[in-house]
C-alpha cells in the first residue's frame, strides 16, 4: 500500500461522532462498505419508523450502505474486501473472527489517555476525578476491553468548568476524528504503529448508570496481583 490508497472501511458506531468520522473518511477518498449501529427499539422492529433510527443507520440508508444491528454484528456481516474495521463510539464487542475479516486492521477511538480510564464512561470519570489533562487514543482492538496496542494518542488540557458534554463536543470528538483519519492514512501508506499499553498504569471504571462489573481480563495478567478498588475503579498493581 502507499499514500493515497483508498481503503474499504466497515464502520461500527453510533451517533453524531460516527457520522462525522464517516463523512471525513469519504472526504479523504475512502469507501464505507457497511455499517453497524444499535437498534434503538430493543427487541422491536423499527423498519417503518426511520425517525427512531440511530444517526449512523440513517446516514447509511441514504447512501445505500448495508446496515446491521450492532448487537448482532458477527463475522458473516463483514463483506469480502474490507481493509479496516473502524469503531467510532461503538459499544459492540468485535470478536476474533469478526476482526479477522479486516485484511489490514481493526481500530477504535477511546476518549482518554489509555491505559487510563478504560470503560464506556471515560469522559464522565475524567471530569468527576478533576483531571487536568486528558486526551484521545486510537488503538488496535483485541480481546481485552480498551487494552490493545496504541496506534495514535494525543493529550489536551481540560478547560476549567468543563462538563462531560462540552469536553466531548468541543475537544475530544474533534480530536477523535483527526486521530482516526491519521491512523487510516498511516495504514494506507503501510505504516502500522502498535505501542503496547503500560498495564502498570491501567485503570478501568464501570459505567456510571450500570451496576459494578467485574473485569477479570484486567487482573489475569502475568506479573500482576489482584486489584484494589478505589472509588468504583479497578486499578492494576505489580507484585
N, C-alpha and C positions, 0 to 999 in steps of 0.2 A: 504494500500500500504506500501511497505517497500523499503529500499535501494536496488538497482539492478533491480527493476521492469522495464520492458520495456514499454514505453509509445507509444501509437499510436498518431502521430502528423500530423496535417494538416498545411501546410506551405502557407502563403500569403506573397509574397515579390517580389523582383526583383534584378537583377544584381549579381555581384560577391559576395556581402555580403550574400545574401540569399543562394547561393550555398555553401559558406564556413560554414554557420550555419547548413545547411542540412547535409553536409559531417561530421561535428563534431558530430551531433546527431546520425548519423549512427555508427560512431566510438564508441559512448557510448552505443550502443546496442539498441537504439530506432528505431522505424519504421516510415517512411514517407508514409502516406497513400493517400496523394493528395496534389496538389499544385495549387495555383492561382498566375498568373503573368500577366503583361499587354500585350495586343496585340499591338505590336509596329506600325503596319499599321492600323491606326484608320479607322474603317468603311470598311476595305477591307479584303478579305480573304487572308491569307498568308500560308495556309496549305501546298502549294507546294514549299515554299521558306524558308526552315529551317534556312538559313543563316541570315534571318531577325528576328529570334526569340530572345526573352529575354533569358538570360543565365539560369534562373531557369526553364523556359519552356524546353529548350534544355536538361538540366540535368534530368528533369522528364521524358522526352520522351525516353531517352536512358535506363532508368530503369523501363519502363512500369508503371510509376506513373501517375495516371489520372491528366490532366491539365484542368483548367478553366480560361477564361479571367477574370482577377481580377475586371474589370469594371462591370462584370455581376455576381459576386460572391453573392450567396444567400444561405439560409439555406439548400435548396434542393441539393446543390452541396457538402455539407459536408456528407461523408458517415457515416453509423452507426458505433459505436465503437470508435469514436475519443475521446481521453482523453484531448488533448491540441490543441488549435488553436494558432499558433505562427506567429506573424507578424515580418518580417525581411526586413526592408527597403520597407515597404508597404505603399502606399498612398490610398489604398482602405478602404472605411468605412465599418466596420463589424457591422451590425445591431444587435439588441437584439436577434432576432430569430436565426441569424447565430451563435452568440456567445453561445447561449443556446445549440447548437449541441455538444459542448465540455463538457464532463462529469466532467472534473476537473478544467480547467481554460482556459482563452483566454488572452495571454500575448503578449507584444510587446517591442521592444527596441527603445529608443529615445536618440540621441547623445547630451544630455545636462543634467545638474543637475536639473531635474524637481522639482518644477514648473517653473523654469527659462527657457526662450527660447522655449516655446511651438510653434509648427508650423513646416512646412516642411523644412525651410531653417535655422535650428538652428545653424549649424556649420558656415555658412556664416555670420550670425549675431554675433556669438561669436567672430570671427576674426574681423569683422567690428567694434565692440564695444571695441576692445582691451582688452577683458577679460584675466586675468592672470591665472584663474582657470576654468576648465570645467570638464566634466565627462560624464558618461553614466548612464541611468536609464532603468531598466526593470519594467514595470508596468502592472497592470490588465486593459484591455480595457473596457471602459464604453461608455455611450452616449456622454460624454464630451471629446472633442478633447485633447488628451495627458493629460487628467486630472484624470485618475484612480489611485487607491492606488498603492504605490510602493512595489515591491517585492524584488528589489536589486538596489543598487546605489553605485557608486564609483567615486571619483574625481581624477583628474590629473592636473598637471601644464601644461600650454600651452607653448611649446617651443618657444623661440624667433624666429621670422622670419617665423612662421607657415603660410601656406595658407590653405584655406578650404580643398583642396585636400590632402595635406600632413598630416594635423591634422586628417582627416578621415582615410586615408590609413594606416598611421603608428601608430595611437594611438586609435582612437575611434572605428574603426571597430574591431580590435582585442579585445578590451575591451568588445564590444558588444557580440562577440561570447562567450567569457568566462562567462559573466554575464548571458546570456541566458542558457548556459549549467548548471550553478549553480542553477538557478531557476527551470529548468526542474528536476534536481536531487532532489531539495527540495520537489517539488510536488510529485515526485515518492516515496519519503520517508514520505509522508503525513505531510510535513512541509509547511504550507501555510502562507506566510508573506504578510500582507496588511497594509501598513503605509499610512494614508491619506496625501495627499499633502497639504502644507500650502498655502491656497489661498491668504493670505496676501502678499505673495512674488511672485505671479504668473505674468508672462509676456507672451505675445503672439505676435509674429512678422509675418507679411504677407510674402508670397513668394516674393523674390526679382524680379522675372520675371513675376509677375502677378499683376493685379490691386488690390488696397486695398480691403480687405474683412472684412465685419462686422461679429463679432463673438458674438452673443447675449448670448451664454451659459456662457461666461466669466463674464457677468455683471448681469445676472439674478440669483444672489446668496443671500441667507439670510445674513444680516449684512454688505452688500457691497453697495456702491453708484455707480454712473456712473463712467466710466473710464476717464482718460485723455490720450491724445495721445502725445507720446514723440518719435520723430524720426521714425514715422511709426509704433510704437508699442502700443499695448493696455496694460495698467497697472491697476491692481485692487487696490482699496483703501477702507478701512473700513470707515464707517460713524463715 
